[in-house]
Amino acid sequence: MPINSFLNYIALEKKYSQHTVTAYKNDLNTFQEFCLTEFDSSNIININYAQIRSWIIRLVNSNISNRSINRKLSALKSFYKFLQKTKQIEISPMVKHKALKISKKIQIPFSEKEIKEVLNLVEDSFDFELVRNKLIVELFYSTGMRRAELVNIKLTDIDMVNETVKVLGKRNKERYIPLIKSVQISLKKYIEIRTEIVNNEPYLFITKQGKKLYDTLVYRIINNYFSCVSSKEKKSPHILRHSFATHLLNEGADLNSVKELLGHSSLASTQVYTHSSLGKLKEIYNQAHPRSDKN
């Protein structure tokens, strides 16, 4: 089956995450079902753009966001590129497709005050979950790592000698992130308490039952704590990553350095965080420029 061959290709050769592989599989299967219903054929190899456009119209009329539709079409585009690569088709029906326009939402980072208030909520304690949760908040904010990267940290990825943590990012790219002293202290405390629960689990973060921590629980932890101190609409691990980048840039960090810490493949991805630093930039400009109104 072409779809199965494609999924094996992106998983084994392209090293896409399991999450992406599953999403692409669902999108392709949904499109295949649409073609069977609308055109009485489940063969999506020799499809034309008019048929794909019919699917797009169906998705738009279903009130699915343009961002989600673009993701589904990205799966199709990758699939037909694969068919070209394996010489199953000559021209992709997606060759002239243009992505739907999406409105860019400005993600508002947490303030330093809000982060301090959350850390005060989980201040010194010897309760396993409180110690773990504090470390999770500190790691997100001090490293800018992604949620998937955090839950997949293994004990062997922690290097206390070199004061770094190794994370496995997108496309299985490894990177090493420095650990500041306060995080090292929290880490040592957590590992010590963790040994009282389990010794044979390779992953750093675990539940109180001794199982590997899962994505939705991490989201819930961050959302619950920040709901106590912040009225911002979004309160997620990604906003902590956003805060990490914004606060570094506000303090004058080099954009390239922030790019490396975040694990971005290009500066374009990192530049989305610079808008939040414009206020700081204006402040510096007004203080430094001879013609500013500082006086």
Backbone as a ProteinNet text record, in pm:
[ID]
protein_1_A
[PRIMARY]
MPINSFLNYIALEKKYSQHTVTAYKNDLNTFQEFCLTEFDSSNIININYAQIRSWIIRLVNSNISNRSINRKLSALKSFYKFLQKTKQIEISPMVKHKALKISKKIQIPFSEKEIKEVLNLVEDSFDFELVRNKLIVELFYSTGMRRAELVNIKLTDIDMVNETVKVLGKRNKERYIPLIKSVQISLKKYIEIRTEIVNNEPYLFITKQGKKLYDTLVYRIINNYFSCVSSKEKKSPHILRHSFATHLLNEGADLNSVKELLGHSSLASTQVYTHSSLGKLKEIYNQAHPRSDKN
[TERTIARY]
84.4	0	88.1	61.7	143.7	145	29.1	23.3	115	111.2	197	344.9	377	517	562.7	473.1	504.1	525.7	438.9	450.2	580.1	617.9	745.7	862.9	850.4	955.7	976.9	867.3	885.3	927	887.8	925.3	1069.7	1109.9	1241.5	1352.6	1319.7	1423.6	1426.5	1308.7	1302.3	1306	1286.3	1293	1188.7	1069.5	961.8	919.2	865.2	819.3	697.1	673.5	557.6	428.4	426.6	309.5	278.3	381.4	363.4	319.6	382.8	347.7	199.7	155.2	14.4	-78.9	-40.4	-123.3	-133.9	-20.3	-20.2	-104.6	-94	-172.8	-322.2	-364.9	-506	-553.7	-468.5	-506.7	-521.1	-429.1	-434.2	-553.2	-579.7	-694.2	-826.4	-831	-951.5	-973.4	-865.3	-875.7	-917.7	-863.4	-897.6	-1046.6	-1097.8	-1241	-1326.8	-1280	-1352.4	-1361.1	-1248.9	-1245.1	-1336.7	-1343.5	-1430.2	-1576.7	-1610.9	-1749.2	-1789.7	-1701.4	-1736.4	-1711.5	-1606.9	-1567.5	-1567.9	-1618	-1630.9	-1497.8	-1389.7	-1257	-1169.5	-1104.4	-1012.3	-868.5	-850.1	-716.5	-679.7	-592.1	-556.7	-424	-371.2	-245.5	-268.7	-364.7	-389.4	-504.5	-488.2	-591.6	-556.9	-655.8	-624.3	-655	-606.7	-619.4	-765.1	-847.2	-988.6	-1054.5	-1014.4	-1068.8	-1015.9	-888.4	-830.2	-900	-926.6	-994.5	-1133.8	-1200.8	-1332.3	-1319.1	-1210.4	-1186	-1159.4	-1082.7	-1052.1	-1181.8	-1270.8	-1399.6	-1479.9	-1478.6	-1548.3	-1491.2	-1359.8	-1295.5	-1328.9	-1324.5	-1356.4	-1500.8	-1592.3	-1733.9	-1761	-1664.4	-1677.4	-1624.7	-1590.4	-1539.2	-1406.5	-1328.4	-1193.4	-1103.1	-1015.2	-929.8	-836.6	-800.8	-707.5	-574.3	-532.9	-406.4	-414.5	-526.4	-544	-556.1	-625.4	-639.4	-502.6	-421.7	-286.2	-202.2	-222.1	-146.8	-187.2	-317.8	-367.4	-314.8	-311.5	-263.2	-112	-44.5	99.6	125.9	37.2	48.4	31.2	-68.7	-90.7	29.6	80.4	193.3	314	343	455.7	432.4	307.2	273	298.7	254.6	272.1	418.4	493.1	637.7	704.5	659.2	711	678.3	555.3	515.5	599.3	634.5	723.8	862.8	910.2	1044.8	1057.5	949.6	951.3	896.9	880.6	840.2	704.6	615	478.7	387.9	428.8	361.3	468.5	433.4	529	518.5	395.4	373.4	278.6	312.4	225.3	103.7	-15.3	-135.4	-132.5	-38.6	-27.5	74.3	130.6	244.4	215.7	92.2	59.9	-27	-41.8	-125.7	-58.3	-136.6	-87.7	-160.6	-83.5	-142.5	-247.9	-348.6	-453.1	-393.8	-444.2	-392.6	-438.1	-346	-380.3	-344.8	-427.7	-398.4	-298.6	-191.9	-87.6	-126.2	-144.9	-178.7	-51.4	-52.3	63.5	53.1	155.2	156.5	221.1	147.1	197.1	271	399.9	476.8	439	471.9	455.7	557.6	522.1	617.5	710.9	822.4	915.6	847.1	759.3	686.1	595.5	525.8	435	512.2	627.7	708.3	759.9	802.8	848.8	735.3	614.9	499.6	466.1	477.7	451.7	557.5	683.9	790.4	772.1	712.9	683.8	573.4	482.3	373.6	428.1	541.1	600.2	737	746.2	874.5	908.6	1022.8	1081.7	980.4	986.8	898.6	968.5	923.1	977.6	869.6	757.4	651.6	696.2	688.4	740.2	683.3	550	488.3	524.1	532.2	569.3	712.7	802.3	943.5	954.4	883.6	884.3	827.8	714.5	648.6	733.1	800.2	889	1000.9	1058	1166.4	1116.6	995.2	938.3	928.2	874.2	861.8	1000	1093.7	1229.5	1298.5	1281.8	1346.5	1289.2	1157.4	1095.3	1146.8	1146.7	1180.8	1330.2	1413	1558	1624.6	1552.5	1611.7	1534.6	1405.2	1324.2	1291.6	1307.8	1282.3	1133.6	1105.1	967.4	911.6	778.1	715.1	757.8	760.2	799	943.6	1026.8	1167.3	1178.9	1099.3	1106.4	1062.9	949.8	901.4	992.1	1075.4	1163.6	1307.2	1332.6	1465.6	1487.6	1602.8	1638.6	1740.4	1748.7	1844.9	1986.7	2016.2	2150.2	2177.2	2072.1	2089.8	2138.1	2133.3	2176.6	2325.8	2400.6	2545.9	2577.5	2585.9	2611	2754.4	2845.9	2986.2	2997.8	2938.7	2943.1	2824.5	2736.3	2621.4	2533.5	2499.1	2415.7	2309.1	2208.1	2108.8	2100.8	2094.9	2081.9	1934.3	1885.8	1746.7	1742	1637.9	1617.7	1505.4	1542.7	1446.4	1379.6	1322.1	1255.2	1354.5	1306.2	1388.8	1502.3	1479.5	1578.5	1712.9	1709.6	1833.4	1865.9	1985.5	2028.4	2088.6	2065.1	2135.8	2158.6	2259.8	2294.5	2262.8	2189.8	2149.2	2212	2270.5	2330.6	2225.5	2267	2179.2	2231.6	2149	2192.2	2192.2	2262.9	2284.3	2154.5	2057.1	1931.8	1859.9	1869.4	1806.5	1882.9	2014.8	2095.1	2057.7	2034.4	1996.6	1860.8	1764	1629.9	1635.9	1723.7	1739.4	1792.8	1894.4	1952.5	1849.1	1772.6	1670.1	1563.1	1520	1416.3	1465.4	1586.9	1640.2	1650.3	1688.2	1699.3	1562.8	1459.3	1323.8	1267.7	1302.4	1254	1294.9	1415.1	1465.3	1379.9	1303.4	1215.4	1091.9	1064.4	946.1	981.4	1088.4	1124.9	1273.6	1332.6	1473.8	1497.7	1396.5	1417.1	1351.4	1311.5	1250.6	1357.1	1389.8	1498.1	1465.4	1337	1300.1	1305.9	1351.8	1370.5	1239.4	1139.5	1014.2	913.8	862.1	767.6	645.2	540.3	421.5	447.4	356.8	376.1	357.7	305.8	295.1	421.9	519.7	646.8	649.9	546.2	541	594.4	635.8	683.8	576.2	617.6	525.4	473.7	348	289.3	253	239.4	221.6	107	-10.7	-127.3	-112.8	-43.7	-22.2	71.9	174	266.6	190.6	104.3	24.3	-61.8	-124.4	-214.2	-139	-18.2	63.3	90.4	138.2	171.1	45.7	-61	-185.2	-242.6	-240.6	-296.4	-219	-85.9	-4.9	-17.3	-8.2	-10.8	-151.4	-253.4	-389.8	-405.8	-320.1	-325.6	-268	-182.7	-112	-130.7	-187.2	-194.6	-335.3	-373.5	-503.9	-487.8	-366.8	-342.3	-427	-466.2	-554.7	-486.4	-361.4	-289.6	-190.1	-197.5	-106.7	-56.2	45.2	91	243.5	298.1	444	505.6	433.2	487.9	501.8	411.3	422.2	543.4	578.9	702.5	825.1	822.1	929.7	938.8	823.2	814.3	872.6	842.2	892.4	1044.1	1095.9	1240.8	1310	1261.2	1323.4	1308.9	1188.4	1162.1	1246.9	1255.9	1331.9	1481.7	1531.3	1672.1	1699.7	1610.8	1629	1616.4	1526.5	1510.4	1637.5	1710.6	1834.4	1955.2	1930.2	2039.2	2104.4	2042.3	2102	2103.6	2205.7	2221.8	2116.4	2054.1	1946.8	1995.1	2118	2173.5	2187.7	2227.8	2243.8	2109	2007.8	1872.5	1822.8	1851.9	1815.4	1873.2	2002.4	2067.1	2005.2	1976.4	1918.4	1779.5	1703	1567.2	1565.2	1677.4	1682.7	1614.4	1609.1	1549.3	1648.4	1595.6	1682.5	1714.9	1631.4	1658.9	1623.6	1683.9	1657	1512.7	1452.3	1314.2	1221.1	1245.9	1162.1	1182.8	1306.3	1338.8	1287.7	1281.1	1243.9	1101.1	1016.6	879.1	877.7	986.2	991.4	1038.6	1089.5	1149.8	1046.4	921	820.7	799.3	809.5	787.2	899.5	1012	1126.3	1128.8	1029.5	1029.6	1014.9	936.3	920.6	1053.4	1130.9	1263.7	1355.8	1344.1	1427.6	1397	1268.6	1230.2	1285.1	1279.6	1330.3	1479.8	1557	1700.9	1726.8	1646.1	1660.1	1637.9	1530.1	1499.2	1605.3	1667.4	1771.9	1902.3	1925.9	2056.9	2062	1953	1960.5	1966.3	2058.2	2076.6	1949.7	1864.2	1745.6	1619.4	1635.5	1518	1467.6	1349.1	1289.5	1320.4	1437.8	1472.2	1485.6	1518.7	1536.7	1407.6
-120.5	0	125.9	220.1	342.8	423.6	429.1	508.4	447.2	314.8	248	265.7	256.8	277.2	418.2	514.2	654.9	675.2	617	631.9	569.4	455.2	392.9	481.8	544.8	634.1	753.4	820.3	939.8	902.8	782	739.5	691.8	609.9	545.2	624.1	685.8	759.2	907.5	968.9	1112	1141.2	1036.9	1048	1143.2	1145.1	1227.2	1167.5	1253	1204.4	1114.7	1029.7	941.2	1021.9	1136.2	1223.9	1269.1	1310.2	1357.1	1241.9	1126.3	1008.8	973.7	974.9	943.4	1047.4	1174.2	1281.6	1267.9	1240.2	1222.6	1101.8	996.2	875.3	906.4	976.6	1012.2	1102.3	1199.3	1292.6	1220.2	1131.8	1057.9	961.7	897.2	806.4	882	1002.3	1085.6	1127.3	1164.9	1204.6	1085.6	969.9	848.5	816	830.7	806	906.3	1032.5	1136.2	1099.2	1053.4	1016.5	897.4	805.1	688.4	731.4	822.5	869.7	957	1050.1	1149.9	1103.4	1024.9	988.5	837.2	763.2	617.8	550.5	604.2	544.6	573.4	468.9	487.8	501.8	502.3	517.1	665	707.6	850.1	878.8	780.5	802.9	892.9	855.6	931.5	1029.8	1115	1213.2	1344.5	1432	1563.4	1673.5	1793.6	1902	1944.5	1930	1965.6	1881.4	1754.3	1666.5	1705.4	1743.6	1789.5	1918.3	2005	2131.3	2104.9	2002.3	1965.8	1930.5	1861.6	1825.1	1950.1	2042.2	2167.5	2241.9	2249.3	2318.1	2249.8	2115.7	2039.5	2074.5	2082.1	2112.8	2254.7	2349.4	2489.1	2499.3	2431.7	2435.3	2363.7	2283.5	2213.3	2298	2424	2518.8	2475	2401.8	2366.6	2486.5	2520.3	2638.4	2621.2	2733.5	2730.8	2668.4	2690.4	2631.6	2479.2	2424	2278.3	2222.8	2298.2	2254.5	2252	2354.7	2359.6	2241.2	2200.2	2084.4	1957.3	1942.4	1825.9	1825.4	1942.7	1953.5	1932.8	1964.6	1938.2	1788	1710.8	1564.8	1516.1	1572.5	1535.2	1571.6	1691.8	1740	1647.6	1609.9	1519.6	1382.3	1336.5	1206.1	1203.8	1308	1310.4	1334.5	1403.3	1416.8	1280.1	1200.8	1064.9	980.6	993.8	918.7	959.1	1088.4	1135	1073.4	1077.7	1027.3	879.2	805.3	660.9	628.1	735.4	723	654.9	676.3	623.6	723.5	851.1	955.4	1047	1119.9	1213.9	1353.1	1400.7	1536.1	1529.8	1603.9	1608	1695.7	1649.7	1733.9	1857	1857.4	1969.8	2072.7	2055.3	2135.8	2286.3	2324.4	2467.3	2514.2	2426.2	2462.2	2568.3	2666.2	2768.1	2752.2	2760.3	2742.2	2848.3	2809.9	2905.4	3008.1	3129.7	3235.9	3212.2	3235.8	3222.1	3350.8	3384.2	3503.9	3464.8	3541.8	3510.4	3564.8	3471.5	3511.9	3544.4	3659.1	3695.5	3620.4	3542.8	3466.4	3552.1	3577.6	3665.6	3582.9	3611.8	3532.9	3567.6	3477.8	3508.6	3614.5	3696.9	3795.5	3727	3790	3734.6	3725.6	3823.5	3825.4	3703.1	3669.9	3554.8	3424.7	3414	3292	3279.8	3392.1	3390.4	3349.9	3399.7	3367.5	3218.6	3159.4	3015.5	2936.4	2976.3	2905	2917.7	3028.3	3044.1	2949.2	2916.3	2822	2682	2651.8	2518	2528.8	2621.7	2641.2	2519.2	2527.5	2412	2318.4	2195.6	2091.8	1958.1	1855.4	1721.5	1628.2	1689.3	1612.4	1583	1456.2	1414.6	1498.1	1512.5	1582.1	1730.3	1792.6	1934.9	1956.4	1868.2	1877.9	1855.9	1755.7	1727.6	1845	1897.6	2006.1	2133.1	2161.2	2278.6	2261.6	2142.9	2115.7	2128.5	2084.2	2094.9	2242	2325.4	2469.3	2530.9	2497.5	2553.5	2510	2383.9	2334.6	2400.6	2411.1	2477.8	2621.3	2691.2	2833.9	2858.8	2769	2793.8	2731.8	2644.5	2580.4	2606.9	2640.7	2662.6	2535	2420.4	2293.9	2274.3	2189.4	2155.1	2052.2	2043.2	1946.6	1803.8	1767.8	1631.8	1603.7	1707.1	1689.8	1664.3	1735.9	1721	1581.3	1532.3	1401.4	1287.5	1311.3	1204.3	1213.2	1304.4	1309.6	1181.7	1120.7	1002.7	1042.7	962.5	990.7	1002.2	922.6	923.2	1048.1	1127.9	1251.2	1366.6	1347.5	1451.7	1436.3	1543.8	1543.6	1652.2	1610.2	1705.6	1759.7	1682.1	1726.7	1845.8	1830.4	1939.2	2034.6	2005.9	2092.4	2113.8	2002.7	2008.5	1899.7	1917.4	1813.5	1792.8	1666.9	1634.6	1613.1	1679.4	1658.6	1614.3	1539.8	1490	1571.5	1660.3	1751	1693.9	1783.7	1741.9	1677.3	1581.4	1504.1	1431.4	1401.3	1329.2	1400.9	1534.4	1611.8	1630.6	1589.4	1604.7	1742.8	1799	1921.5	1921.1	1992.9	2001.6	2141.8	2148.3	2276.8	2291.8	2409.1	2430.3	2429.6	2384.6	2385.1	2487	2584.7	2684.6	2621.3	2684.4	2627.4	2593.7	2685.8	2661.7	2537.3	2513.8	2395	2269.6	2278.8	2163.9	2122.3	2221.8	2192.9	2122.1	2175	2114.6	1973.9	1956.1	1827.5	1721.7	1757.3	1663.7	1623.3	1720.2	1693.6	1600	1626.5	1544	1400.8	1384.9	1250.4	1170.8	1240.9	1174.8	1122.9	1207.8	1166.5	1062.3	1074.8	984.3	840	820.7	685	610.8	686.1	622.8	561.8	604.6	555.5	444.3	464.7	366.7	375.2	264.1	261.8	210	147.2	80.3	152.5	280.2	357.7	450.8	434.3	514	662.1	695.4	834.9	915.8	1039.1	1126.2	1154.8	1198.3	1240	1126.1	1103.1	992.8	1041.9	961.4	988.1	932.4	960.2	908.1	756.4	699	552.6	490.5	575	524.8	504.5	552.4	539.5	666.8	653.6	769.4	878	1002.4	1115.9	1130.1	1171.9	1183.3	1329.3	1357.8	1494.2	1570	1506.2	1579.2	1616.1	1534	1565.8	1685.5	1691.5	1804.9	1933.4	1927	2045.1	2087.4	1988.9	2018	2082.6	2033.9	2090	2238	2269.4	2409	2495.5	2446.1	2523.6	2551.8	2451.5	2467.9	2571	2560.9	2655	2797.7	2814.9	2951	3011.4	2928	2979.5	3049.1	3015	3076.9	3218.8	3248.6	3378.3	3463.1	3405	3476.4	3472.6	3584.1	3590.8	3575.8	3543.5	3527.1	3412	3426	3326.7	3190.3	3188.7	3062.3	3044.2	2927.6	2896.9	2754.4	2742.5	2609.9	2601.1	2479.6	2465.9	2548	2561.8	2639	2786	2838.2	2978.5	2996.6	2893.3	2900.1	2901.8	2823.8	2824.2	2963.6	3020.6	3154.8	3257.1	3240.4	3331.6	3323.6	3200.9	3179	3259.7	3245.7	3314.5	3465	3510.7	3654.7	3721.3	3658.8	3719.2	3721.4	3617.7	3618	3732.7	3748.7	3855.5	3992.8	4006	4132	4171.1	4069.3	4095.4	4106.6	4108.2	4132.7	4009	3891.1	3767.7	3774.4	3714.3	3708.7	3614.7	3656.1	3578.1	3439.2	3430.9	3300.9	3206.3	3261.8	3178.7	3125.3	3211.8	3169	3061.8	3077.2	2978.1	2840.9	2838.4	2710.8	2648.9	2732.8	2682.4	2624	2687.7	2640.2	2518.4	2495.1	2381.9	2409.4	2537.6	2572.8	2545.3	2506.8	2480	2607.2	2711.2	2837.4	2955.9	3070	3191.1	3237.4	3204.7	3247.7	3199	3077.4	3022.7	3099.6	3142.9	3213.2	3356.2	3414.8	3555.8	3584.2	3479.7	3502.7	3552.1	3526.1	3567.6	3711.6	3770.6	3904.1	4013.6	3989.5	4096.6	4137.6	4041	4071.3	4155.4	4161	4236.5	4379.8	4414.9	4549	4657.7	4628.9	4726.9	4758.2	4652.5	4669.7	4744.5	4711.6	4776.8	4926	4961.4	5103	5176.3	5106	5164.9	5196.5	5098.8	5117.7	5229.9	5231.6	5333.3	5472.6	5488.3	5619.5	5666.7	5571	5606.8	5644.2	5582.5	5597.7	5700.4	5720.9	5807.7	5955.3	6031.5	6174.5	6258.1	6216.8	6297.7	6245.6	6147.5	6092.3	6191	6162.3	6254.4	6215.2	6153.3	6106.4	6221.2	6338	6452.5	6535.1
0	0	0	-93.4	-100.9	28.4	96.1	220.3	325.6	341	439.4	405.8	277.1	233.9	266.2	243.3	273.2	423.3	503.9	649.8	701.7	645.9	682.8	642.7	527.6	476.2	568.5	608.2	692.8	835.2	879.2	1015.5	1022.4	924.1	930.6	861.7	748.8	674.7	709	714.3	743.3	892.9	974.5	1120.5	1178.4	1117.5	1173	1306.8	1394.2	1524.8	1507.6	1606.5	1602.2	1595.6	1662.3	1661.3	1518.6	1443.9	1306.5	1215.7	1233.5	1151.4	1170.9	1295.2	1324.7	1263.4	1273.6	1217.1	1065.7	999.6	854.2	813.4	890.8	862.2	868.2	973	989.2	874.6	837.1	730.1	596	565.9	438.8	435.5	547.9	554	538.4	600.4	588.6	443.8	376.3	235.6	148.6	180.1	104.3	120.5	240.9	266.7	190.3	185.4	111.6	-36.9	-93	-235.1	-263.8	-170.4	-187.4	-187.1	-95.2	-83.3	-201.6	-237.7	-339.5	-483.8	-501.7	-638.8	-664	-564	-575.7	-607.6	-546.5	-566.6	-445.3	-396.8	-283.9	-332	-464.8	-522.1	-526.2	-435.4	-429.4	-499.1	-570.3	-642.6	-763.4	-846.8	-970	-950.9	-851.7	-818.8	-888	-909.1	-966.3	-865.2	-895.3	-797.8	-777.1	-880.2	-866.6	-757	-749.9	-646.1	-507.5	-504	-377.2	-333.1	-429.6	-398.2	-340.3	-389.1	-333.2	-185.6	-153.1	-12.3	70.4	13.5	85	116.6	16.8	36.4	146.6	145.6	250.4	388.6	398.8	527.2	572.9	479.7	512.5	561.2	492.9	531.1	663	707	835.6	951.4	919.2	1019.8	1082.7	1006.7	1051.4	1021.7	1112.4	1095.4	975.7	915.4	802.6	841.6	964.4	1012	1009.4	1056.9	1058.4	916.2	830.2	691	623.3	648.9	590.8	636	760.9	811.3	737.5	714	641	497.3	436.6	299.1	291.4	400	407.3	401.2	465.7	460.3	316.6	246.8	106.8	20.5	41.3	-38.6	-21.9	102.9	130.4	67.7	72	15	-135.4	-204.9	-350.8	-390.9	-305.8	-331.2	-321.9	-225.5	-208.6	-332	-383.2	-502.2	-623.7	-629.2	-736.7	-720.2	-597.5	-567.5	-601.6	-578.4	-604.9	-744.9	-826	-966.9	-986.1	-889.2	-903.9	-975.8	-972.4	-1050.4	-1108.5	-1212.7	-1273.3	-1214.2	-1198.4	-1146.8	-1027.3	-923	-805.5	-833.3	-795.3	-813	-722.1	-626.1	-531.8	-578.2	-697.5	-740.1	-741.1	-772.4	-779.1	-662.1	-563.7	-448.5	-362	-317.4	-224.6	-92.3	14.9	148.1	176.1	253.9	293.2	388.5	379	466.2	609.4	700.5	842.7	915.3	1012.2	1092.6	1200.4	1208	1305.4	1443.2	1535.7	1671.6	1748.9	1813.4	1895.3	2027.1	2055.5	2179.6	2287.6	2392.8	2499.4	2603.1	2622.5	2719.7	2862.5	2954.4	3096.6	3135.3	3231.2	3282.2	3381.3	3409.4	3509.3	3645.1	3673.2	3800.6	3811.1	3702.7	3704.4	3726.5	3663.4	3678.5	3822.2	3880.2	4019.8	4113.6	4085	4170.3	4163.9	4044.8	4032	4108.9	4096.2	4168.1	4319.2	4363.4	4506.4	4551.3	4456.9	4488.6	4515	4451.8	4466.7	4534.5	4630.3	4698.8	4783	4848.7	4917	4983.1	4940.6	4992.6	4969.7	5041	5017.3	4964.7	4924	4858.7	4715.8	4674.9	4544.1	4429.6	4425.2	4312.7	4309.7	4426.3	4430.3	4384.1	4427.4	4386.2	4235.3	4185.4	4040.8	3961.5	4007.6	3934.6	3931.3	4042.4	4044.8	3942.8	3936.7	3842.1	3698	3673.1	3538.2	3496.9	3586	3556.5	3533.8	3622.3	3610.8	3482	3446.5	3325	3199.4	3193.3	3078.7	3065.6	3178.2	3172.8	3155.6	3207.2	3199.8	3077.7	3005.7	2887.7	2758.8	2769.1	2649.2	2574.3	2638	2567.4	2540	2443.3	2407.6	2506.2	2510	2600.5	2568	2437.8	2398.8	2437.1	2431.8	2469.8	2619.8	2697.7	2843.3	2887.8	2834.2	2881	2837.8	2736.1	2686.9	2738.1	2832.2	2894.2	2974.7	2956.1	3035	3142.1	3244.7	3352	3295.9	3194.3	3135	3050.8	3024.8	2947.5	3034.9	3167.1	3260.1	3285.6	3262.4	3286	3388.1	3514.3	3621.8	3618.8	3561.7	3553.8	3459.4	3341.4	3243	3253.4	3349.9	3379	3256	3189.4	3069.4	3072.3	2988.6	2964.6	2813.7	2771.6	2629.5	2598.3	2494.9	2454	2308.5	2277.3	2141.1	2079.2	1984.7	1925.3	1801.2	1721.3	1598.2	1503.9	1425.3	1331.9	1404	1533.7	1615.6	1624.7	1622.5	1636.4	1784	1821.6	1960.9	1982.3	2100.2	2137	2287.6	2330.5	2472.1	2522.2	2633.4	2689.6	2828.2	2857	2989.1	3100	3217.3	3334.2	3434.5	3470.3	3567.5	3706.7	3800.6	3934	4006.7	4002	4074.3	4022.3	3892.2	3833.5	3874.5	3880.8	3924	4065.9	4151.2	4290.5	4294.2	4217.5	4211.6	4152.5	4055.7	3987.4	4083.6	4161	4257.4	4362.1	4407	4508	4451.9	4329.6	4267.2	4247.5	4195.3	4169.9	4299.8	4407.5	4538	4584.4	4572.1	4613.7	4517.3	4390	4285.8	4314.6	4370.3	4397	4500	4578.1	4676.9	4610.3	4485.5	4413.6	4316.8	4238.4	4136.3	4105	4064.5	4028	3886.7	3828.5	3699.8	3581.8	3600	3492.2	3433.1	3303.1	3243.4	3226.9	3218.7	3194.3	3324.7	3312.4	3428.9	3500	3424.2	3486.8	3490.6	3610.7	3631.3	3709.1	3704.3	3786.1	3926.4	4017.3	4153.2	4158.1	4047.5	4037.8	3980.1	3944.2	3892.7	3742.5	3671.6	3526.1	3460.1	3332.9	3257.8	3252.1	3271.8	3265	3121.7	3107.9	2974	2943.2	2813	2762.8	2829.4	2835.1	2885.9	3033.2	3110.4	3250.7	3263.7	3179.4	3181.5	3148.9	3047.5	3011.4	3129.8	3194	3306.6	3422.7	3449	3557.6	3532.5	3411.6	3377.6	3378.8	3317.6	3310.5	3449.3	3536.5	3671.3	3752.2	3749.1	3827.5	3776.2	3645	3591.6	3593.8	3603.8	3619.5	3754.3	3848.4	3982.2	3982.9	3886.6	3891.4	3765.2	3659.4	3532.4	3473.2	3411.8	3344.6	3193.2	3148.3	3004.4	2949.7	2823.8	2762.6	2752.2	2706.1	2690.2	2803.2	2867.1	2977.5	2955.6	2871.8	2828.8	2836.2	2823.2	2817.1	2703.5	2591.7	2479.8	2516.4	2599.6	2641.2	2732	2807.7	2888.7	2797.8	2691.6	2591.2	2528.2	2500.8	2443.4	2540.8	2668.7	2772.7	2782.2	2777.2	2781.2	2671.5	2547.8	2434.2	2444.8	2480.8	2488.9	2596.1	2713.4	2823.4	2791.8	2724.4	2683.6	2586.8	2488.4	2389.6	2455.3	2552	2623.9	2698.4	2742	2816.6	2725.1	2593.2	2498.3	2441.6	2460.3	2404.7	2252.5	2194	2049.1	1989.7	1880.2	1817.7	1776.4	1726.3	1685.2	1803.3	1918.4	2038.8	2085.1	2081	2119.7	2023.3	1894.9	1793	1828.2	1866.5	1900.6	2025.7	2125.2	2249.6	2227.1	2137.1	2108.8	2017	1945.9	1854.6	1722.4	1683.5	1554	1441.4	1326.4	1211.8	1134.2	1151	1080.8	1169.3	1138.3	1215.6	1200.3	1087.3	1062.3	1173.9	1222.6	1329.8	1459.7	1484.5	1608.6	1606.4	1487.8	1477.7	1521.3	1529.8	1575.4	1719.9	1793.1	1933.1	1949.3	1842.4	1856.9	1874.3	1831.6	1841.9	1987.3	2078.5	2219.4	2277.5	2206.6	2256.5	2204	2120.9	2062.8	2169.2	2273.1	2380.8	2446	2473.6	2533.9	2437.9	2309.4	2207.6	2201.3	2207.5	2205.7	2328.2	2442.3	2566.3	2555	2501.4	2482.5	2382.6	2276.3	2170.6	2228.7	2307.1	2364.3	2463.3	2531.5	2627.6	2558	2440.5	2376.4	2263.2	2191.6	2074	2112.4	2050	2082.8	2062.5	1967.8	1938.3	2007.3	2095	2162.1	2264.7	2321.4	2417.6	2562.3	2582.8	2718.8	2817.3	2764.5	2853.3	2866.9
[MASK]
+++++++++++++++++++++++++++++++++++++++++++++++++++++++++++++++++++++++++++++++++++++++++++++++++++++++++++++++++++++++++++++++++++++++++++++++++++++++++++++++++++++++++++++++++++++++++++++++++++++++++++++++++++++++++++++++++++++++++++++++++++++++++++++++++++++++++++++++++++++++++++++++++++++++

